[in-house]
Amino acid sequence: MQLYFIRHAQSENNALWARTQSSEGRSPDPGVTDVGHQQAEILAQFLAQSGPGVERDGYDPQNRHGFGLTHLYSSLMRRAIITGTYIAEALDLPLTAWEDIHERGGIFRHEEESGERQGLAGATRAELTDTFPHLVLPETLDEAGWWNRPFESNDQVMVRAQRFIQELLVRHGRSDDRVAIVSHGGFYIDLLAVLLDFPLQNTHLGKPMQVVFTINNVAITRIEVEDYVNLVYLNRVDFLPQELVT
């Protein structure tokens, strides 16, 4: 199985942080900016450059002959669904929601005075159906909102990353499937920590140091998951013009 992790296009919150270096005024579930729409369109065109049977010359670790994606998943957050919709339309693939690949914390409001993060409901089935009619929704989603719980802790994120990988292997393990997920920067770090079996704090360099992985908007990371885990490439954005790299 080939797994392609794709971060969503530039969100309104991403742009807010770039302008102000602050989260004050953030949206619990932002859409994407004009730049983000441009990024998503170019990404989709790049992924669609070649169809199935792309490895004409054998193993193609840089996807020089294309991607040949067979499955496409998105989180239930608007910025990911919008990005995934561009891909789905360009590749003529169904876009299937996968709740477990959402960003750290879930849907929440940050109370500036208290510093607390208050969990919110998130979009309902009717709201998502009205806005994204082609998105394949989980049967369990109802009108209570897909999140509707407290802010997610760090420990809960790691459990969720493990659960996602286990389910991914059930659905696509030991296959030739080429699976793309449109997800988020925080979850990217946690997913790699689980897949590569490393702690998020390095204690071997003289003092504890946090381990992070940068991933730009609409960047692609390719991971092969067989009887081994092969990190083929990280944070690929060479298909974007420089002015659209965020």
C-alpha positions in Angstrom: 0.0 0.0 0.0 1.1 3.5 -0.8 -0.1 6.2 1.6 -0.1 9.8 0.5 -0.6 12.3 3.3 -1.7 15.7 1.9 -2.1 18.7 4.1 -5.1 20.9 3.3 -4.8 24.2 1.4 -4.1 27.5 3.2 -6.9 28.1 5.6 -8.3 31.4 6.9 -6.6 30.6 10.3 -3.3 29.9 8.6 -3.5 33.3 6.9 -4.5 34.9 10.2 -1.4 33.5 11.9 0.9 34.5 9.1 -0.4 38.1 9.3 -0.6 38.5 13.1 1.4 35.6 14.7 -1.7 35.2 16.9 -4.7 32.9 17.0 -7.0 35.7 18.3 -10.0 35.8 16.1 -9.5 32.2 14.8 -12.5 30.3 13.4 -13.3 26.9 14.9 -13.7 25.4 11.4 -12.2 27.7 8.8 -12.5 27.6 5.1 -9.6 28.2 2.7 -8.3 31.5 1.3 -8.1 32.6 -2.3 -4.4 31.4 -2.2 -5.7 28.1 -0.8 -8.1 27.7 -3.7 -5.2 28.3 -6.1 -3.0 25.8 -4.3 -5.8 23.1 -4.2 -6.4 23.5 -8.0 -2.7 23.2 -8.9 -2.4 20.2 -6.5 -5.3 18.4 -8.1 -3.9 19.0 -11.6 -0.6 17.6 -10.5 -2.1 14.5 -9.0 -4.1 13.9 -12.2 -1.2 14.1 -14.6 -1.3 10.3 -15.1 -3.7 7.5 -14.5 -3.5 3.9 -13.3 -0.5 1.9 -14.5 1.9 4.8 -13.8 4.9 2.7 -12.9 5.8 2.0 -16.6 9.5 1.8 -15.8 9.2 -0.3 -12.6 9.5 1.2 -9.2 8.7 4.9 -9.3 9.6 6.4 -5.9 9.3 10.1 -7.1 6.0 9.5 -8.9 7.6 10.8 -12.1 4.9 8.9 -14.1 2.1 10.1 -11.9 0.2 8.8 -8.8 -2.6 6.6 -9.9 -4.5 7.2 -6.7 -7.2 4.6 -6.0 -8.8 5.9 -2.8 -9.3 9.4 -1.4 -10.2 10.4 2.2 -10.7 13.7 3.9 -11.2 14.8 7.5 -14.6 16.3 8.4 -13.0 19.8 8.7 -14.0 22.3 6.0 -10.5 23.2 4.9 -9.7 19.5 4.2 -13.0 18.8 2.5 -12.6 21.8 0.2 -9.1 20.7 -0.7 -10.2 17.1 -1.2 -13.1 18.2 -3.5 -10.6 19.7 -6.0 -8.7 16.4 -6.0 -11.8 14.2 -6.3 -13.2 16.2 -9.2 -9.8 16.1 -11.1 -9.3 12.4 -10.5 -13.0 11.3 -10.8 -12.7 9.6 -7.4 -15.2 9.6 -4.5 -14.2 11.7 -1.6 -14.9 9.8 1.6 -14.9 11.4 5.0 -12.7 9.7 7.7 -13.4 11.3 11.1 -10.1 10.1 12.7 -7.8 12.2 10.5 -9.0 15.6 11.9 -6.6 18.1 13.4 -5.5 18.0 17.0 -8.0 19.2 19.5 -11.1 18.8 17.3 -13.6 21.6 16.9 -13.2 24.2 19.7 -13.4 27.8 20.7 -10.4 29.4 22.4 -11.5 31.6 25.3 -8.9 34.4 25.3 -9.4 35.6 28.9 -9.3 32.2 30.6 -7.1 30.4 28.1 -9.5 27.4 28.0 -10.5 25.6 24.9 -14.2 24.8 24.8 -15.3 21.9 22.6 -18.1 22.7 20.0 -20.5 20.6 18.1 -19.0 20.7 14.6 -20.9 20.5 11.4 -24.1 18.3 11.3 -24.9 15.8 8.6 -27.4 18.2 7.0 -24.9 21.0 7.0 -22.2 18.9 5.3 -24.7 17.4 2.9 -25.9 20.8 1.8 -22.4 22.3 1.5 -20.6 19.2 0.1 -23.2 17.0 -1.6 -20.6 14.7 -3.1 -18.8 13.9 0.2 -19.4 10.3 1.3 -20.3 10.7 5.0 -20.0 8.0 7.8 -23.3 6.4 8.7 -22.8 7.4 12.4 -22.9 11.1 11.6 -26.1 12.7 12.8 -27.6 16.1 13.6 -25.7 16.5 16.9 -22.5 17.5 15.1 -19.6 15.3 14.2 -17.4 16.5 17.1 -19.7 17.5 20.0 -17.2 16.6 22.8 -14.5 18.4 24.9 -11.2 19.6 23.5 -8.9 16.6 22.7 -5.9 15.9 24.8 -2.4 15.0 23.5 -2.8 11.5 24.8 -6.1 11.1 22.9 -4.5 12.3 19.7 -1.9 9.5 19.9 -4.6 6.9 20.5 -6.5 8.2 17.5 -3.4 8.0 15.3 -2.9 4.4 16.3 -6.6 3.7 15.7 -6.4 5.3 12.2 -3.4 3.2 11.2 -5.0 0.0 12.4 -8.1 0.7 10.4 -6.1 1.8 7.4 -4.4 -1.6 7.4 -7.7 -3.4 7.7 -9.1 -1.5 4.7 -5.9 -1.4 2.5 -3.1 -3.5 4.0 -1.3 -6.0 1.8 -2.7 -4.4 -1.3 -1.6 -2.3 -4.3 -3.9 0.5 -3.2 -2.7 4.0 -3.5 -4.4 5.9 -0.7 -4.5 9.7 -0.3 -5.7 11.4 2.9 -6.3 15.1 3.1 -5.5 16.0 6.7 -3.7 18.5 9.0 -0.3 19.6 10.2 -0.7 18.6 13.8 -2.1 15.2 13.1 0.8 14.7 10.6 3.3 14.8 13.4 1.4 12.4 15.5 0.8 10.0 12.6 4.5 9.9 11.8 5.4 9.3 15.5 3.2 6.3 15.5 4.2 4.9 12.1 7.9 5.4 12.8 7.7 4.5 16.5 9.5 7.5 17.9 8.7 9.7 20.9 7.7 13.3 20.3 10.5 14.4 22.7 14.2 13.6 21.9 16.2 13.0 25.1 19.5 12.0 23.5 21.0 15.4 22.5 21.9 16.7 26.0 18.5 18.1 26.8 14.9 17.2 26.0 14.0 18.6 22.6 10.6 18.5 20.9 10.4 16.6 17.6 8.3 18.1 14.9 7.9 17.7 11.1 7.1 20.7 8.9 4.4 20.2 6.3 3.3 23.1 4.0 -0.2 23.6 2.7 -1.1 21.0 0.0 2.3 19.3 0.5 2.5 15.6 -0.2 4.3 13.0 1.9 4.6 9.4 0.5 4.8 6.4 2.9 4.8 2.8 1.9 3.3 0.4 4.4 3.9 -3.2 3.7 5.7 -5.6 6.1 7.8 -2.6 6.7 7.3 1.2 6.8 9.2 3.1 4.1 9.2 6.9 4.3 9.8 7.7 0.6 9.6 11.5 0.7 8.4 14.3 2.9 6.7 17.7 2.4 6.8 17.8 -1.4 5.7 21.1 -2.9 7.8 21.3 -6.0 4.6 21.5 -8.1 3.7 24.9 -6.7 5.0 28.2 -7.9 7.1 29.8 -5.2 4.6 32.6 -4.5 2.0 30.0 -3.5 4.1 28.1 -1.0 2.7 28.7 2.4 
